[in-house]
């Protein structure tokens, strides 16, 4: 029978780590890839018998640069990547082991994930799917924000029904949400700096994102929380476009000097 390694990237992740490790005890190996935590993250991982590897932080503000190192540190053919604030349900554990016994098993699976927003699980029409389970050999995780791994072979989606899913424990306050938004929009604006955005993008992109999030995705079913969630998605787009325009203005000013 093929074996599965669970890979968890950490940095000062003590808040939820014990619950996370409790949820993955039934797998064949747990690898914790730590980015030089300064809290008791490593002590918790050691107490649970995890294999601990270290990826130097070196000023990194996102986890993606450490993902590939973490995945390749696993020793088993299959890898399940779990964040330090995510739980794996027993039903998902059992389903994954059944799937890899299929003679026509694909090389990777998108897994449904339940997310919290202001104390309520998100009720979108379409589940949040994340590519987190795949064969280690031939896989590669690009070191850019919100990237997904490239997998050597076919990938499928697990059915979004029952209790076979990942549960995202993080329920950010609006203060945390806005702080992270500023960080992520910096990175996205840098990645899209060559886009020729102007007034049209400032108007259209936020409006479209609100419409999609609120009506098409189903955030309206969450009441006032859903309206806030959709509006924050629109604000995110506005900030990205505004930062790109700001970069263009600054570059023009510098060219004059």
N, C-alpha and C positions, 0 to 999 in steps of 0.2 A: 504493500500500500504506500502511495506517495505520502510524503510528510509536508507539513506546513510550518513555516517560520512566521511569527508575528514580529513586525518591525515597528518600533515606536521612537520617533524623534523627540528629544526633550531639551528644554532650557528653562530652568527654574519652574518646573512643572509639578511641584508637590501638591498643589491644590486638589487635583482630581486623580492623581496617579495611582493611589491605592485602589480606588474603585475600578480604574481602567485595568490594572493588572489582575484584579480579582476576576474580571470578565473574560480574560484570555488564558486562564490557567489550563484549559483543556487542550491547548495546541502543543505541538511537538517542541517548539523552541520560542523563546521570547528574547529578542535583541533590542536593547535600549541604546540608541545612538545619541549621546549627550553632547551638547555644544557648550561644555565648560560651565555647568550650572554653579551658582554660588549659594544655593539653598540646600536642602537635604534630599534633592531628587535622586542623586546617585545612591544615597544610603537606603532609600525606599526600594530602588531597583535591586540593590544587592540583597536586601532582606527577602525579596521574593525569588531570589535565585536566577535573576535575569543575566544574560551575557551582556556586558557593558562595553561599548566601544566609544571612542571620543573623536568628534569632528571639531577642529579649532573654530571658535566663534569668529575671530578676526574681523569684528565689526559688522558681521552679517546681521541684518534685521528681519530676514525671512528664512523660512525653513528649507526652501527648495534646494539651495546649494548643498545641503547635507543629505538630501534624499537618496541620491544615487549611491553614495558611500554607504549609507545605512542598508539599502537593499542588497548591495553586493557583499555586505558583511554577513548576511544570512547563510546558513549552510544547507538548507533544504530546497528542493526543486520549486516549491510554491511559496509565495510571499504574500502576506496580508499586511498592508500598511495601515496603521492605526495612529491617530493623533493622541496626544497625551490628555485630551479632554473628550475622548470618544469611548463608548462602550460597545462591545460586541455581544449581541444577544445569544443565548444558548441555541435558539432556532437557526441563527445565521451560522454558528459553528457547525451544527449538524448538516446544514444544507451544503456548505462548502466542501466538507469531506465526501458527501454523496456526489457532488458535481464532478470532482476530480477522478471519480471512478468510472465516469462515462467513457465508452470507447471513442466517442466523437467529441470529447471535451475540448472547448476552445482554449486559447492561450491566456485569456484574461476575462475578467468579469467586472462590469459596472455594478456597484452595490447601492441599494437605496439607503438614504440617510435621513433621520428625523432631526430637525433643527428647532431650537427655541428662539423666540423673539418676544421680549418683554413678558416672560413668564408663560407663554403659550407656545405649544408646538405649532410650527408653520403648517398651514392647511392649503397649500397650493394644489391646483388640479394635477400638476405634473410633479412627481417626486423628485427630490434632489438626488441625482445619481453621481457617484464618484468612482473612478477607475482605481481601485485599491487592491485588487486580488489578481495575481498574474504569475506566470512562470518567470523565475528569476533569470534564467539563461536568455540572453538576447534582449533583455529589457534595458531601458535607459530613461532617466528622469531629468529633463532639462532644468538648469539652475535659474529659472525665471519665475516670477511671482504667478501664482495660480496655474502653473503648468501641470500637465498630466503626463504620465509615463508613456513612452512608445513601447509597444509590446510586439514581439516577433511572432505574429500569427493573428488568428481571428479572435475578436472579443465579442461578448454577449452581455445582455442585461439580465440580472436576476429578477424574478418576478417581484413586484412591489405589493405584496400581499402578506397577510399574517404578521408574524413578529420577527421575520428574518431580515434584520436591518442593522445598521450602525446608529447609535444614539449619540448625538452631539450634545454634551453637557453644558457647554459654554452658553451662558445667557448674559450677554454684555449689557451693562448699563448704557444709557445714551452718551454719557461722558466717555466711556471706553469705546463706544461705537464711532463717535466723531474723531477721537484721537487716532484710531486705527484707519479711519477713512482718509485722514490727512496723510498718513504714511503710505497707504496703498495708492492714492491718487498721485503722489509724487512719483512712484515707481511706474505707474501706467502712463503718466504724461511723458516721462523720459522715453519709454518704449515707443510711444506714438508721436514723438516730437516732430517727425517729418510730415505729419498730416496737415493739410492746408485748411484747418478749421477757421471759421469766422462767425459772423452773426447767425447765419443759418444753423450751424452746428450748436451754437449756444441755445437756440430756441427749439430746434427739432429733437436733438438727442435726449435732453431731459424729459420732454413731453412724451416722446415715444416710450422711454423707459418706464415712466409712471403708468402710462396706459397698459403696457405689457404686464407690469408687475401687479397692478391693481385689478384689471379686468381679465386679461388673458390668462395670467397665472393663477388668479383666484384669491389674491390677498383681501379682497372685499369681504370674504367669508370670516375674516378675523376681526371685524368691527373696526374700532378706532385704531387698534394696534396695526391692522392691515393697512389703513390709510397712512399711518406714520411710516411703516416699512416701505410702501411704494414711494412716498415722498422722499425718503432718504436715498432710495435708489436713483431718483431723478436728480437730487442734489449732488450725488456722487458723480454723475455724468457731467453736470454743469461745472463742477470743480475741475474735472479732468480737462475739459475743453478750455476753461479759463486759464489753467496753468500752461497749456500748450500755447495759447495765444500770448500769454506773458513771456514765454521763452522766445517767441518770434520777435516781440517788441525789443527785448533785451539784446538779441542777436543783431538786430538792425542798428540799435544804438551803438553797440560795440564796433560794428563795421564802419560807422562814421568816424570813430576816433582814430 
